[in-house]
Amino acid sequence: MEMTLLLNSTYEPLRVVHWQKAIALLWQGKVEVLEVYDREIHGISLSIKLPAVMRLLKLVRLKDSYRAVKFSRINIFTRDGYTCQYCNRKFRTEELTFDHVIPIAKGGKKTWENITTACWRCNNRKSGRTPDEAGMKLKKKPVKPRWSPVITITIGIRNTPESWRDYLYWNMELDADPAET
């Protein structure tokens, strides 16, 4: 069944909700419908188009913890630009791993400041040593990212409903249309 993209009153994506939750928000007068699917929901005495994108009428203030960058493998790779921080080469996700700059066995922690992106070859070469002990140099010191995404919606671009695209990518630069080049 279709899902509905819920936007804050500022048009920033908040979350994806089930169509039933979307209908409940609509009946409560908390949202306005911006886009609809071709499909209709039928009741005894009425039918309405299924909402694809809805906007809250009142601003929802998000807690800082909600805005914080999640500590995850993909966000580590993103912070480091999918580049091994030892050999400075760019790799595909499946060719990367993360490395503890100070190994856990030597008191290193699992934190933004101690985890960096490494290719498999460099990670094996460094092994359970510090970069100095292994004779390796870090491209840049790992730090907690400063960027704070308002939302992370994990959906593939191919699976994204067409009606959502203008709202999900409002802060991204658009590529030139291949037909125009």
Beta strands, then each sheet from edge to edge (+ up, - down):
strand 1: 3-7
strand 2: 13-18
strand 3: 31-42
strand 4: 47-56
strand 5: 96-100
strand 6: 115-119
sheet 1: 2+ 1- 4- 3+
sheet 2: 5+ 6-
end
